[in-house]
Each structure stands twice: as C-alpha cells, then as structure tokens.
Amino acid sequence: MKLRQTMLAATALTAVALAATPSQAQGFQCPRTGGDLIFALESQVPGLDQHASNSSATRNAAMNIFETLVTRDESMNPILELAETLETSADGLTYTFRLRQGIKFHNGKTMSSADVAASYDRYKRLGIDRSILDPVESWSTPDANTFVMKLKERQPLFLEALSSFTVPIVIIPSENAGAAAGQLPTVGTGPFRLDEFRADSHVRLRRFDDYRPDTRHATMSGFGGGKRACVDTVTLRMMTEPAARTAALEVNEIHGVEDVPAASQKRLADNRAIKLARLETFWMNVTYPNWSAPPTDNPKVRQAILAAMNFDEIMEAATEGQYKLNTGFQYPGMQYFTEAGKELLNQKNPAKARQLLQEAGYKGEKVVLLTNRQFPVMYNTSLVMAEQLKAAGINAELEVLDWPAALQKSQRETQGWNFFYTGWITVIALGGPQTLRQMAEPNPVYKPKDNKVDPAYMTAFNEVNTSPELAQRQAAFARAQRIALDQVMAVPFGVAPKTQAVRANVENYVPYFNTRFSNVWIRP
C-alpha cells in the first residue's frame, strides 16, 4: 500500500470542504446481511479506551465502535466524519464545525456539541497524544449543533494533527467524560457497538441498528466514509499462537487472521479457499529506552547500546527475512523522509560501544529489555538485541510479560525496565509530524526526567508544526530526527510487511492499518 502524506496548508482546507460535499451516490448498501464474522487477532486487547491507549490491538476493535470529528481517508487525507461542515476564519485561528444531525450514541442518546466539548475536555486531560490540542486557546458550543475551536496562533498542520488516529479524539457521551484513563465506558457512535469484552479471550461487536451512515461518500475510506454493518456480529478472537491462527483459518473455524507468519504464506497462497493480502510498508520495528532508569539515564550508555547493534541480524530474526532497513522515522517517498543521522544507525561496532561504556563509567548494571511473546517480531528482536549487547559487555536481561502488561508498564512506570519493544504503524503512516509527537512533550515515550524534552528537539518539533513553508518544515524534521537518533530517543530497526488472510467467502474485506469490518459480508 502506497502511503501519501499531504501538506495541510491553506489549500488543504478547500480539500476538506470538497471531501465533505454530498456525493451523488446513495452510499454503500450491503449486498447481504447477517452472520458472525470471526477474526483472529495476534495479541491480547489491552482495553478499549481510545483516548488512553496507543495500542494497535485497541484500535483493531475500538475504531469499529468510535468515531471522530475528522479522520483520514484511504490515502491519508483528512476528511470530515461526525462533522457536516468545517469553516475556517480568514486569519486561520478559528475552526467552526457544524455537526451531522441525528447521530445516535450506542446508549440511545443523540449527539450534540456538548458531547464533543466533553470529549475534547477529557482528551486534553488524559489523552496520550494530548499535545495535539496544545495550540488551542479555547473551544465553545454556541448551539447544540456547533463546535468552535480558537487557536493561539496559526497552525498549518492543525487538521493533520486533529485527524490523527494513532490515539484518536473519539466522541463520547458527555456523561462518560469524567472516566479515569482505561475506565471509559465503551459507548460510541460507530456502526458496531460493544457486545462483550473478555480481556483474555475475545471482543464481540454487534451491529448498531440506529447507526446513521455518512451518505456523502459512496463507500468507506480510511476510518471514515460510507460505512454499514453488514454482519450481525464480529467476534475478535485473541489467538496469540501463529500456527493456531493459521490452522483455524485453514479448517474454516475462523474467517480471517490479522497476521500470517512467513512460514505459512506459501501454503495459504496455494489454497483456493483463502485470499491473502500483503501490505509492504506496514510495521516499523522500534525499541525505545527509558531515560529515567539507570543505566539508560546516561546518554553515553544509550549511545553505546546503539553502536553495538547489527540491525540486519535483528531484522532477519524478527521477520523471518521479510524486511527492509530504513533510514530514520519515515519511508522513502514520504514528504518528510530524510537521511539525517543515517550514520548512527546499524553501526555494528562493539569496539565503539565498549569505549562509550568506559567513558560512561558503566559497571555492569543490568539493562532490562521489556518484551512479550505475543508479537514474535518484538520477542525475536529482544532476543537478538540481548545477545549483541552481551557481546559488547552489557549485562542485558529479558523481562517477558504478556502484551497488555508490558505496554502498561512502559507507559506507567519509570523504573524496572530499560528498553521497550513495539511497532510503529499508524505513527509512521500518518506522517512526519505525528511521528515526532511520540518523542515530544507532554508525554514522550522514552520517559525523560519530569517528561522534559531537549529544548532543541522541541524547537524543531514546533517548527514542523508552525512553519508556513514545506521546505522549512522538512528542514526542521531533519534536525529533530538527528537529535532523536543522537540522543537515542527511539531506535528504528527497519520495516516489515504485513500479510493478512480471509476465507474466500468473505467479501469486501480491505486490509488497512487496523481491522475494519464495515461493508464486509459473508457469502453462504
């Protein structure tokens, strides 16, 4: 899938308005309805609170339940979703959203601007990507159908940030806005409502009969567009063993799988009862250190660890040979791709690592690699990295938890771990500014002391978001990337594809950055 990042300058507002213009089409109609679509996920789902979780496993279920004012289409352009129209003032400081009428929450309540404001209040308080809202001076609700945002200063990329779906600003009933992080009642406006959630087993979604499709679009696009629930229910089974997922698909116990291991791809490709789809640039394999815990609070120790690693060995083991090395935090061909800091990646230099360790005064302190077995890419990455660090004289040790526990520890604790493993999917696909946000205040992933980020990085990050010219933003992105690699804020090992599969009688399932079950039906 080719990714296209768009520049949201003044002309982009026109593009959004055009995207919201009613289509001549009547919107998607299900050719067939009914049935239970059973789909296997590769990990446990850590929760369904979209404001407070950046896990792709959360999005796999929750983005079928919740919706936003603005989202992205199939090509990563911002489009309106729960908003009917968007007007911007001449000075670019005021954004006025008129809401679509008759939208119902799953609890039967009609959505109003009060719900939108309450949703934004909660996100500003605890949303993982809440820096998206830092440029906003205030928001208000002049009437039940209008939501107005006033910015402190003009932001050329504001809509790009607002439409991010890594941790989306989903709209919830105002009465739920006081919920603590991770305790949000699962009530949205999407085509599916939550039927049952068992944390160690499955998530079951059920068609929301009062859903109002967006008939401005002929069909679904990205997480927006014209969506309908064609099946009665979707059962997302958490099947963490790759061979078990594949076997269940082959014997028609399930209808689809989120991930097909490389060893099974040829066999399934030869099976006429199964359809495979491959996304080439899906997963950037990433680890990031904990700056608050010794010894990785010492920059020379982090730099030594980066110098010691052989990325080819790591990616070969992590992906069964299906990978590409990559320079930095964007893919070639994307708007913000740069090779700044390239010399710091894939150094394969244990001698340099030992010299840096000596300069750091390293005395053999333990380096804890926080990992999980549910994502083989992460686990195999940590295994090979541990051996490479040991070869350079570093006392590396794995701590293996299940995925939800490992993710929670990395987000909530600043002691007891030194490196965490993850995959950046939408973080990369949404473009350069969203990628940098992971390492910026107020919630950088690498846990610097008091969450205070290097001022030079923050200056570059802010220039990316505020500079009027693309060339200025690109130059600032390159500076930010070089700082991030030099200080080892995150380590991008390389890029892995994703192969998904469904049974041949599953119609219109289109792979994306997370599972989407709207407009999908099952032939008998």
C-alpha positions as CSV (number, residue, x, y, z in Angstrom):
1,M,0.0,0.0,0.0
2,K,1.5,3.3,-1.1
3,L,1.3,5.9,1.6
4,R,0.7,9.5,0.7
5,Q,1.2,12.3,3.2
6,T,-0.4,15.6,2.3
7,M,0.6,19.1,3.2
8,L,-2.2,20.9,5.1
9,A,-1.6,24.5,4.2
10,A,-4.4,26.9,3.3
11,T,-5.3,24.9,0.2
12,A,-6.0,21.8,2.3
13,L,-9.0,23.4,3.9
14,T,-10.6,23.5,0.5
15,A,-9.8,19.8,0.0
16,V,-11.5,19.0,3.3
17,A,-14.6,21.0,2.2
18,L,-14.7,19.2,-1.0
19,A,-14.4,15.9,0.7
20,A,-17.5,16.8,2.8
21,T,-19.6,17.8,-0.3
22,P,-22.6,15.4,-0.6
23,S,-22.0,12.7,-3.1
24,Q,-24.4,11.9,-6.0
25,A,-24.1,8.2,-4.8
26,Q,-26.7,6.9,-2.3
27,G,-24.0,5.4,-0.2
28,F,-22.9,1.8,0.3
29,Q,-25.7,-0.8,0.6
30,C,-24.9,-4.3,2.0
31,P,-25.4,-6.9,-0.8
32,R,-26.1,-9.4,2.0
33,T,-26.6,-9.1,5.8
34,G,-26.3,-11.5,8.8
35,G,-23.8,-13.9,10.3
36,D,-21.0,-13.8,12.8
37,L,-17.6,-12.8,11.3
38,I,-14.9,-14.4,13.3
39,F,-11.5,-12.8,13.0
40,A,-8.3,-13.8,14.8
41,L,-6.0,-11.1,16.4
42,E,-2.3,-11.8,17.1
43,S,-2.3,-10.3,20.6
44,Q,-4.5,-9.6,23.6
45,V,-6.5,-6.4,23.5
46,P,-5.3,-4.2,26.5
47,G,-8.5,-2.2,26.7
48,L,-10.9,-0.1,24.6
49,D,-10.3,3.4,25.9
50,Q,-9.2,5.1,22.6
51,H,-8.2,8.3,24.4
52,A,-5.8,6.5,26.7
53,S,-4.3,3.7,24.6
54,N,-1.9,3.8,21.6
55,S,-2.0,0.0,21.1
56,S,-2.9,-1.2,17.6
57,A,-4.8,-4.1,19.3
58,T,-7.1,-1.5,20.9
59,R,-7.7,0.2,17.6
60,N,-8.5,-3.2,15.9
61,A,-11.7,-3.3,17.9
62,A,-12.4,0.3,19.1
63,M,-12.2,2.0,15.7
64,N,-15.3,0.0,14.7
65,I,-17.1,1.4,17.7
66,F,-16.0,5.0,18.0
67,E,-15.9,7.9,15.5
68,T,-14.3,11.4,15.4
69,L,-15.0,14.8,14.0
70,V,-12.3,14.4,11.4
71,T,-10.3,11.3,10.3
72,R,-8.2,10.2,7.4
73,D,-9.2,8.6,4.1
74,E,-7.6,5.7,2.4
75,S,-4.8,8.0,1.1
76,M,-4.2,9.7,4.4
77,N,-6.0,12.9,3.5
78,P,-8.1,14.4,6.3
79,I,-11.9,14.0,5.8
80,L,-14.9,15.0,7.9
81,E,-16.7,12.3,9.8
82,L,-19.1,13.4,12.5
83,A,-18.7,16.9,11.3
84,E,-21.0,18.0,8.5
85,T,-19.0,21.1,7.5
86,L,-15.9,22.9,8.6
87,E,-15.3,26.6,8.2
88,T,-12.1,28.4,9.0
89,S,-11.7,32.1,9.6
90,A,-9.6,34.3,7.3
91,D,-6.8,34.5,9.9
92,G,-6.7,30.7,10.3
93,L,-7.4,30.9,14.0
94,T,-11.0,29.8,14.3
95,Y,-12.3,26.4,13.2
96,T,-16.1,26.1,13.2
97,F,-17.5,22.6,12.9
98,R,-21.2,22.0,12.2
99,L,-22.2,18.6,13.3
100,R,-24.1,15.9,11.3
101,Q,-27.7,15.7,12.6
102,G,-29.4,12.7,14.1
103,I,-26.2,10.9,15.2
104,K,-27.0,8.4,18.0
105,F,-24.7,7.0,20.6
106,H,-25.0,3.3,21.4
107,N,-26.9,4.2,24.6
108,G,-29.6,5.9,22.5
109,K,-28.6,9.5,23.2
110,T,-28.5,12.0,20.4
111,M,-25.0,13.5,19.9
112,S,-24.7,17.3,20.5
113,S,-21.9,19.8,20.6
114,A,-21.9,19.3,24.5
115,D,-20.7,15.7,23.9
116,V,-18.0,16.9,21.5
117,A,-16.7,19.5,24.0
118,A,-16.7,17.0,26.9
119,S,-14.8,14.5,24.7
120,Y,-12.2,17.2,24.0
121,D,-12.0,18.1,27.7
122,R,-11.3,14.5,28.6
123,Y,-8.7,14.1,25.9
124,K,-7.0,17.4,26.9
125,R,-6.8,15.9,30.4
126,L,-5.5,12.4,29.8
127,G,-5.2,11.7,26.1
128,I,-1.9,10.1,25.2
129,D,-1.4,12.5,22.2
130,R,-2.9,15.5,24.0
131,S,-0.2,17.8,22.7
132,I,-2.4,17.8,19.6
133,L,-4.5,20.3,21.5
134,D,-1.7,22.5,22.8
135,P,-2.2,25.1,20.1
136,V,-5.9,25.6,21.1
137,E,-6.7,28.6,23.2
138,S,-10.4,27.5,23.8
139,W,-13.4,25.7,22.5
140,S,-17.0,26.6,22.8
141,T,-20.5,25.4,21.8
142,P,-22.6,28.3,20.5
143,D,-25.5,25.9,20.0
144,A,-26.3,22.2,20.1
145,N,-25.0,21.7,16.6
146,T,-21.9,23.8,16.5
147,F,-18.4,23.3,18.0
148,V,-15.8,26.1,17.7
149,M,-12.1,25.9,18.3
150,K,-9.9,29.0,18.6
151,L,-6.1,28.7,18.2
152,K,-3.4,30.7,19.9
153,E,-1.6,31.1,16.6
154,R,-2.0,29.8,13.0
155,Q,-1.1,26.1,12.6
156,P,-0.6,25.0,9.0
157,L,-0.8,21.3,10.1
158,F,-3.6,21.6,12.7
159,L,-6.1,19.4,10.7
160,E,-3.4,16.9,10.1
161,A,-2.9,16.6,13.9
162,L,-6.6,16.7,14.7
163,S,-7.3,13.8,12.3
164,S,-4.6,11.5,13.6
165,F,-6.0,8.1,14.5
166,T,-3.0,6.7,16.4
167,V,-4.8,7.9,19.6
168,P,-7.9,9.5,18.1
169,I,-10.1,12.1,19.8
170,V,-13.2,9.9,19.6
171,I,-16.5,11.4,20.6
172,I,-18.2,10.0,23.7
173,P,-21.3,10.9,25.6
174,S,-20.7,13.8,27.9
175,E,-21.7,11.8,31.0
176,N,-18.8,9.5,30.4
177,A,-16.1,12.2,30.1
178,G,-15.1,12.0,33.8
179,A,-13.9,8.4,33.4
180,A,-10.3,7.7,34.5
181,A,-7.8,6.5,32.0
182,G,-8.6,2.9,31.0
183,Q,-12.0,3.0,32.5
184,L,-14.0,4.7,29.8
185,P,-17.4,3.0,29.1
186,T,-17.4,1.7,25.6
187,V,-20.1,3.8,24.1
188,G,-19.5,5.4,20.7
189,T,-21.4,6.3,17.5
190,G,-19.9,3.7,15.1
191,P,-21.6,1.1,13.1
192,F,-20.8,-1.6,15.7
193,R,-21.4,-1.5,19.4
194,L,-19.7,-3.5,22.1
195,D,-21.5,-6.7,22.9
196,E,-18.9,-8.5,25.1
197,F,-15.2,-8.0,26.1
198,R,-13.2,-10.7,27.8
199,A,-9.7,-9.5,28.2
200,D,-8.0,-12.9,27.8
201,S,-10.4,-14.3,25.2
202,H,-12.4,-12.1,22.7
203,V,-14.2,-8.9,21.9
204,R,-17.6,-9.3,20.4
205,L,-19.1,-6.4,18.4
206,R,-22.8,-6.2,17.4
207,R,-24.5,-4.2,14.6
208,F,-25.8,-0.9,15.9
209,D,-29.3,-0.7,14.3
210,D,-29.6,3.1,14.9
211,Y,-26.3,3.9,13.1
212,R,-26.6,6.7,10.6
213,P,-24.3,6.1,7.7
214,D,-22.4,9.0,6.1
215,T,-24.1,9.1,2.7
216,R,-21.8,11.8,1.4
217,H,-19.5,9.0,0.4
218,A,-20.1,6.1,-1.9
219,T,-18.2,3.7,0.3
220,M,-15.8,3.5,3.3
221,S,-12.4,5.3,3.0
222,G,-9.8,5.1,5.7
223,F,-11.7,5.1,9.0
224,G,-14.4,7.4,7.5
225,G,-16.7,7.5,4.5
226,G,-19.8,5.5,4.0
227,K,-19.9,2.6,6.5
228,R,-22.6,0.0,7.2
229,A,-22.5,-3.1,9.4
230,C,-23.5,-6.0,7.1
231,V,-22.8,-8.8,9.5
232,D,-24.8,-9.2,12.7
233,T,-21.7,-9.7,14.9
234,V,-17.9,-9.6,14.7
235,T,-16.0,-11.8,17.1
236,L,-12.4,-10.8,17.5
237,R,-10.6,-13.8,19.0
238,M,-7.3,-13.3,20.6
239,M,-5.1,-16.1,19.2
240,T,-1.5,-15.3,20.1
241,E,0.0,-18.5,18.7
242,P,0.7,-18.0,14.9
243,A,0.3,-21.7,14.0
244,A,-3.0,-22.0,15.8
245,R,-4.4,-18.9,13.9
246,T,-3.3,-20.4,10.6
247,A,-4.7,-23.8,11.3
248,A,-8.1,-22.4,12.4
249,L,-8.3,-20.4,9.2
250,E,-7.5,-23.5,7.1
251,V,-10.2,-25.6,8.7
252,N,-12.8,-22.8,8.4
253,E,-13.1,-22.3,12.1
254,I,-12.5,-18.6,11.6
255,H,-13.0,-16.2,8.7
256,G,-9.8,-14.2,8.8
257,V,-6.5,-13.6,10.5
258,E,-4.6,-10.4,11.3
259,D,-1.2,-11.8,10.6
260,V,0.0,-14.8,8.6
261,P,3.6,-15.9,9.5
262,A,6.1,-16.2,6.7
263,A,6.4,-19.9,7.1
264,S,2.7,-20.3,6.2
265,Q,2.3,-17.8,3.4
266,K,3.2,-20.1,0.5
267,R,0.8,-22.8,1.7
268,L,-2.1,-20.5,2.2
269,A,-1.4,-18.7,-1.2
270,D,-1.9,-22.1,-2.9
271,N,-5.3,-22.7,-1.0
272,R,-8.1,-21.5,-3.3
273,A,-10.4,-21.2,-0.3
274,I,-8.2,-18.4,1.2
275,K,-7.4,-14.9,0.0
276,L,-4.1,-13.2,1.0
277,A,-3.3,-9.5,1.0
278,R,0.1,-8.0,1.7
279,L,0.9,-4.5,3.0
280,E,4.5,-3.9,2.2
281,T,5.4,-0.9,4.5
282,F,3.2,-1.8,7.5
283,W,5.4,-2.0,10.6
284,M,8.4,-0.1,11.7
285,N,10.2,-2.3,14.2
286,V,11.1,0.1,17.1
287,T,12.6,0.0,20.5
288,Y,13.0,2.9,22.8
289,P,14.9,3.4,26.1
290,N,13.8,4.5,29.5
291,W,15.7,7.7,30.3
292,S,14.5,7.7,33.9
293,A,16.1,4.4,35.0
294,P,19.8,3.7,35.3
295,P,21.9,2.9,33.4
296,T,20.0,4.2,30.4
297,D,19.6,7.6,32.1
298,N,23.2,8.0,30.9
299,P,23.4,9.2,27.2
300,K,26.7,7.5,26.6
301,V,25.2,4.1,27.7
302,R,22.4,4.6,25.3
303,Q,24.8,5.6,22.5
304,A,26.9,2.5,23.3
305,I,23.9,0.3,23.0
306,L,23.0,1.8,19.7
307,A,26.6,1.4,18.4
308,A,26.7,-2.3,19.4
309,M,23.7,-3.4,17.3
310,N,23.6,-5.1,14.0
311,F,20.2,-4.3,12.5
312,D,20.4,-6.9,9.7
313,E,20.8,-9.7,12.3
314,I,17.9,-8.3,14.4
315,M,15.5,-7.8,11.4
316,E,16.4,-11.2,9.9
317,A,15.4,-13.0,13.1
318,A,12.4,-10.7,13.8
319,T,10.7,-11.0,10.4
320,E,11.9,-14.4,9.0
321,G,13.8,-12.5,6.4
322,Q,10.9,-10.3,5.2
323,Y,12.3,-6.8,5.9
324,K,13.9,-3.7,4.6
325,L,16.3,-1.5,6.5
326,N,15.2,2.1,6.7
327,T,16.8,5.4,7.4
328,G,15.0,7.2,10.2
329,F,11.4,7.7,11.0
330,Q,9.7,8.0,7.6
331,Y,9.7,5.8,4.5
332,P,11.3,6.8,1.2
333,G,8.8,8.7,-0.9
334,M,7.1,10.2,2.0
335,Q,7.0,14.0,2.4
336,Y,9.3,14.2,5.4
337,F,11.7,11.4,4.5
338,T,15.3,12.3,5.3
339,E,18.6,10.5,5.9
340,A,19.6,12.8,8.7
341,G,21.5,10.8,11.3
342,K,21.9,7.8,9.0
343,E,25.5,7.2,10.2
344,L,24.1,6.5,13.7
345,L,22.0,3.5,12.6
346,N,23.2,-0.1,12.1
347,Q,26.7,0.7,13.3
348,K,27.7,-2.9,14.1
349,N,30.6,-1.5,16.2
350,P,31.1,-3.4,19.5
351,A,34.5,-1.7,19.9
352,K,32.9,1.8,19.8
353,A,30.3,0.5,22.3
354,R,32.9,-0.6,24.8
355,Q,34.7,2.7,24.5
356,L,31.5,4.6,25.2
357,L,30.7,2.3,28.1
358,Q,34.1,3.1,29.6
359,E,33.5,6.8,29.2
360,A,30.1,6.4,30.8
361,G,31.6,4.7,33.9
362,Y,29.4,1.6,33.3
363,K,29.9,-1.0,36.0
364,G,27.9,-3.9,34.7
365,E,24.5,-2.6,35.8
366,K,21.6,-4.7,34.5
367,V,19.8,-3.5,31.3
368,V,16.3,-4.9,31.4
369,L,14.6,-5.5,28.0
370,L,10.9,-5.4,28.4
371,T,9.2,-7.6,25.8
372,N,6.4,-10.1,25.1
373,R,5.9,-13.3,23.2
374,Q,2.5,-12.4,21.6
375,F,4.2,-10.4,18.9
376,P,7.0,-12.6,17.6
377,V,8.6,-9.5,15.9
378,M,9.1,-7.9,19.3
379,Y,10.2,-11.0,21.1
380,N,12.8,-12.1,18.5
381,T,14.1,-8.5,18.3
382,S,14.7,-8.5,22.0
383,L,16.4,-11.9,21.9
384,V,18.9,-10.9,19.3
385,M,19.5,-7.5,20.8
386,A,20.2,-9.1,24.2
387,E,22.9,-11.3,22.7
388,Q,24.5,-8.4,20.8
389,L,24.6,-6.3,23.9
390,K,26.2,-9.1,25.9
391,A,28.9,-9.4,23.2
392,A,29.7,-5.7,23.8
393,G,30.0,-6.2,27.6
394,I,26.5,-5.1,28.6
395,N,24.5,-7.0,31.2
396,A,21.3,-7.4,29.3
397,E,18.3,-9.4,30.6
398,L,14.9,-10.0,29.2
399,E,11.7,-9.4,31.2
400,V,8.9,-11.2,29.3
401,L,5.3,-10.2,30.1
402,D,2.1,-10.5,28.1
403,W,1.5,-7.6,25.7
404,P,-1.1,-5.6,27.8
405,A,1.1,-5.9,30.9
406,A,4.3,-4.9,29.1
407,L,2.6,-1.9,27.4
408,Q,1.1,-0.8,30.7
409,K,4.5,-1.0,32.5
410,S,6.2,1.0,29.7
411,Q,3.5,3.7,29.9
412,R,3.0,4.0,33.7
413,E,6.3,3.0,35.3
414,T,9.7,4.7,35.1
415,Q,11.7,2.1,37.0
416,G,12.3,-1.6,36.4
417,W,12.9,-1.5,32.7
418,N,15.3,0.0,30.2
419,F,14.1,-0.8,26.7
420,F,10.6,-1.4,25.4
421,Y,9.7,-3.0,22.1
422,T,6.8,-2.0,19.8
423,G,5.8,-1.5,16.2
424,W,5.1,2.0,14.8
425,I,2.3,1.5,12.3
426,T,-0.1,4.5,12.1
427,V,2.6,6.6,13.9
428,I,4.6,6.4,10.6
429,A,1.7,6.3,8.1
430,L,0.2,9.5,9.4
431,G,3.3,11.4,8.5
432,G,6.3,13.1,9.9
433,P,4.7,15.5,12.5
434,Q,2.8,12.6,14.1
435,T,5.9,10.5,14.3
436,L,7.8,13.3,16.1
437,R,4.9,13.7,18.5
438,Q,5.8,10.3,20.1
439,M,9.0,11.9,21.4
440,A,7.7,15.4,22.3
441,E,6.2,16.9,25.4
442,P,4.0,16.4,27.3
443,N,4.1,12.6,27.0
444,P,7.4,11.3,25.4
445,V,7.6,7.6,25.1
446,Y,11.1,7.4,26.4
447,K,10.3,8.8,29.9
448,P,12.9,11.6,30.4
449,K,13.1,13.1,33.9
450,D,9.9,15.1,34.6
451,N,8.9,14.5,30.9
452,K,11.2,17.4,29.9
453,V,12.4,17.0,26.4
454,D,15.6,18.5,24.9
455,P,14.8,22.2,24.1
456,A,16.5,21.8,20.6
457,Y,14.2,18.9,19.8
458,M,11.1,20.8,21.0
459,T,12.1,23.8,18.9
460,A,12.4,21.7,15.8
461,F,9.2,19.9,16.6
462,N,7.3,23.2,17.0
463,E,8.8,24.5,13.7
464,V,7.5,21.4,11.9
465,N,4.0,22.2,13.1
466,T,4.1,26.0,12.7
467,S,6.3,26.9,9.8
468,P,4.3,28.1,6.8
469,E,6.5,26.6,4.1
470,L,7.0,22.9,3.5
471,A,10.8,23.3,2.9
472,Q,11.1,24.9,6.4
473,R,9.1,22.0,8.0
474,Q,11.2,19.4,6.2
475,A,14.4,21.0,7.4
476,A,13.1,21.1,11.0
477,F,12.0,17.5,10.7
478,A,15.6,16.5,9.7
479,R,17.0,18.4,12.7
480,A,14.6,16.7,15.0
481,Q,15.4,13.2,13.6
482,R,19.1,13.7,14.0
483,I,18.6,14.8,17.7
484,A,16.4,11.8,18.3
485,L,18.9,9.4,16.9
486,D,21.9,11.0,18.5
487,Q,20.3,11.0,22.0
488,V,18.7,7.6,21.3
489,M,15.1,8.6,22.0
490,A,14.0,5.7,19.8
491,V,15.7,3.1,17.6
492,P,14.1,2.3,14.2
493,F,15.5,-1.1,13.2
494,G,13.7,-1.5,9.9
495,V,10.4,-2.1,8.1
496,A,8.3,-5.3,8.0
497,P,5.3,-6.1,5.8
498,K,2.0,-7.5,7.0
499,T,0.2,-10.4,5.3
500,Q,-3.4,-10.9,6.3
501,A,-5.9,-13.5,5.1
502,V,-9.6,-14.2,4.9
503,R,-11.7,-17.1,3.7
504,A,-12.8,-16.8,0.0
505,N,-16.4,-16.3,1.0
506,V,-15.6,-13.1,3.0
507,E,-16.4,-10.2,0.6
508,N,-15.0,-6.7,0.6
509,Y,-12.6,-7.0,3.5
510,V,-9.9,-4.4,2.7
511,P,-6.6,-4.6,4.8
512,Y,-5.7,-1.3,6.3
513,F,-3.6,-0.2,9.3
514,N,-6.1,-1.7,11.6
515,T,-9.0,-4.2,11.0
516,R,-12.2,-2.7,9.6
517,F,-15.4,-4.6,9.5
518,S,-17.8,-2.1,7.9
519,N,-19.1,-3.0,4.5
520,V,-17.9,-6.6,4.8
521,W,-20.3,-9.5,4.2
522,I,-20.2,-13.3,4.2
523,R,-21.3,-15.4,1.2
524,P,-23.0,-18.7,2.2
